[in-house]
Amino acid sequence: MSTYRIAVLGGTGPQGRGLAYRWSLAGHEVVLGSRTEERARATADQVRERAPGASVHGATNRMAVADAEVVLLAVPYEGHDALVGELAGDLAGRVVISCVNPLGFDAQGPYGLAVAAGSAAEAAAHLAPGARLVGAFHHVSAVSLWRTAEPLSHEDVLVCGDDAEAKQVAIELARPVTGRDGVDAGSLRMARQLEPLTAVLININKRYKTRSGIRVSGLES
Ligand SMILES: NC(=O)c1ccc[n+]([C@@H]2O[C@H](COP(=O)([O-])OP(=O)(O)OC[C@H]3O[C@@H](n4cnc5c(N)ncnc54)[C@H](OP(=O)(O)O)[C@@H]3O)[C@@H](O)[C@H]2O)c1
């Protein structure tokens, strides 16, 4: 498998940190990005404590992108458009993976927000037209990523995108998470289905006191 230099924007949050942990254990070079360099460095220290010898460092979001081949967007949807717009030039030419789930919460629980572009991943593609956008890792829980180094073999990572090579990178990057390639789920617009599906998983988690995930049947393992 190739090794990549990966920037994780919003890498101080549990989702970015969890994926950084898995990827750095697998030998990828990871830079965690933050609005505050200090916070990113502190989170990188936490990851290295769990993965001694791993290549994980902290930087500002912009600095993190500078050397990256692959960029993970792991910020909340509220801050997403502003950040992607600000870094659009820096993201050009890079594989950009979005795991962003635009969700709202009300008295009935979580629900998928209406997004003018269709999905957060498509919004990123509009805001950073040179970036090679992929949607993936929407359904793996941050807690599961962090609490063990064991593959989440009962889960699949569904990957969508319009750039076949970029999609293949995300498919490979699923291996350190589930132990298998990610599943090609179609074009980038499939993010309209994948992102709000997370609301269903959150409801299931609440009802059954579990951390549910997605596993696709009918595929060779
Ligand atoms: N948590 C999960 O289990 C999970 C699972 C699947 C997908 N996701 C998706 O992954 C993304 C990250 O999830 P998370 O739970 O890690 O989120 P989070 O903790 O709320 O945020 C992650 C990081 O984003 C930065 N951030 C917060 N507000 C921002 C803003 N307005 N502008 C720019 N940066 C901002 C913060 O870093 P700094 O303050 O250091 O800049 C924060 O530590 C979300 O889009 C979520 O939908 C989460």
PDBQT file of the ligand as one rigid body, heavy atoms in Angstrom, charges set to zero:
ROOT
HETATM    1  N1  LIG A 301     -17.564  12.462  16.050  1.00  0.00    +0.000 N 
HETATM    2  C1  LIG A 301     -17.905  11.427  15.299  1.00  0.00    +0.000 C 
HETATM    3  O1  LIG A 301     -18.102  10.282  15.791  1.00  0.00    +0.000 OA
HETATM    4  C2  LIG A 301     -18.053  11.607  13.797  1.00  0.00    +0.000 A 
HETATM    5  C3  LIG A 301     -18.285  10.487  12.990  1.00  0.00    +0.000 A 
HETATM    6  C4  LIG A 301     -18.361  10.637  11.608  1.00  0.00    +0.000 A 
HETATM    7  C5  LIG A 301     -18.234  11.901  11.039  1.00  0.00    +0.000 A 
HETATM    8  N2  LIG A 301     -18.028  12.983  11.847  1.00  0.00    +0.000 N 
HETATM    9  C6  LIG A 301     -17.906  14.300  11.217  1.00  0.00    +0.000 C 
HETATM   10  O2  LIG A 301     -16.549  14.694  11.377  1.00  0.00    +0.000 OA
HETATM   11  C7  LIG A 301     -16.470  16.099  11.587  1.00  0.00    +0.000 C 
HETATM   12  C8  LIG A 301     -15.684  16.323  12.877  1.00  0.00    +0.000 C 
HETATM   13  O3  LIG A 301     -16.363  15.725  13.943  1.00  0.00    +0.000 OA
HETATM   14  P1  LIG A 301     -15.881  15.962  15.439  1.00  0.00    +0.000 P 
HETATM   15  O4  LIG A 301     -16.843  15.271  16.317  1.00  0.00    +0.000 OA
HETATM   16  O5  LIG A 301     -14.434  15.661  15.536  1.00  0.00    +0.000 OA
HETATM   17  O6  LIG A 301     -16.125  17.560  15.522  1.00  0.00    +0.000 OA
HETATM   18  P2  LIG A 301     -15.758  18.674  16.583  1.00  0.00    +0.000 P 
HETATM   19  O7  LIG A 301     -15.020  18.087  17.713  1.00  0.00    +0.000 OA
HETATM   20  O8  LIG A 301     -16.983  19.451  16.866  1.00  0.00    +0.000 OA
HETATM   21  O9  LIG A 301     -14.796  19.620  15.718  1.00  0.00    +0.000 OA
HETATM   22  C9  LIG A 301     -13.545  19.205  15.239  1.00  0.00    +0.000 C 
HETATM   23  C10 LIG A 301     -12.583  20.381  15.259  1.00  0.00    +0.000 C 
HETATM   24  O10 LIG A 301     -13.008  21.359  14.316  1.00  0.00    +0.000 OA
HETATM   25  C11 LIG A 301     -12.543  22.637  14.715  1.00  0.00    +0.000 C 
HETATM   26  N3  LIG A 301     -13.650  23.591  14.588  1.00  0.00    +0.000 N 
HETATM   27  C12 LIG A 301     -14.745  23.699  15.395  1.00  0.00    +0.000 A 
HETATM   28  N4  LIG A 301     -15.548  24.689  14.950  1.00  0.00    +0.000 NA
HETATM   29  C13 LIG A 301     -14.935  25.206  13.853  1.00  0.00    +0.000 A 
HETATM   30  C14 LIG A 301     -15.250  26.269  12.964  1.00  0.00    +0.000 A 
HETATM   31  N5  LIG A 301     -16.378  26.992  13.112  1.00  0.00    +0.000 N 
HETATM   32  N6  LIG A 301     -14.382  26.543  11.960  1.00  0.00    +0.000 NA
HETATM   33  C15 LIG A 301     -13.233  25.833  11.797  1.00  0.00    +0.000 A 
HETATM   34  N7  LIG A 301     -12.875  24.829  12.630  1.00  0.00    +0.000 NA
HETATM   35  C16 LIG A 301     -13.718  24.519  13.627  1.00  0.00    +0.000 A 
HETATM   36  C17 LIG A 301     -12.090  22.519  16.159  1.00  0.00    +0.000 C 
HETATM   37  O11 LIG A 301     -10.667  22.540  16.140  1.00  0.00    +0.000 OA
HETATM   38  P3  LIG A 301      -9.831  23.841  16.554  1.00  0.00    +0.000 P 
HETATM   39  O12 LIG A 301     -10.635  24.583  17.583  1.00  0.00    +0.000 OA
HETATM   40  O13 LIG A 301      -8.600  23.215  17.137  1.00  0.00    +0.000 OA
HETATM   41  O14 LIG A 301      -9.603  24.590  15.298  1.00  0.00    +0.000 OA
HETATM   42  C18 LIG A 301     -12.559  21.135  16.576  1.00  0.00    +0.000 C 
HETATM   43  O15 LIG A 301     -11.686  20.510  17.493  1.00  0.00    +0.000 OA
HETATM   44  C19 LIG A 301     -17.898  16.637  11.655  1.00  0.00    +0.000 C 
HETATM   45  O16 LIG A 301     -18.233  17.219  10.431  1.00  0.00    +0.000 OA
HETATM   46  C20 LIG A 301     -18.741  15.375  11.897  1.00  0.00    +0.000 C 
HETATM   47  O17 LIG A 301     -20.017  15.483  11.291  1.00  0.00    +0.000 OA
HETATM   48  C21 LIG A 301     -17.926  12.868  13.209  1.00  0.00    +0.000 A 
ENDROOT
TORSDOF 0
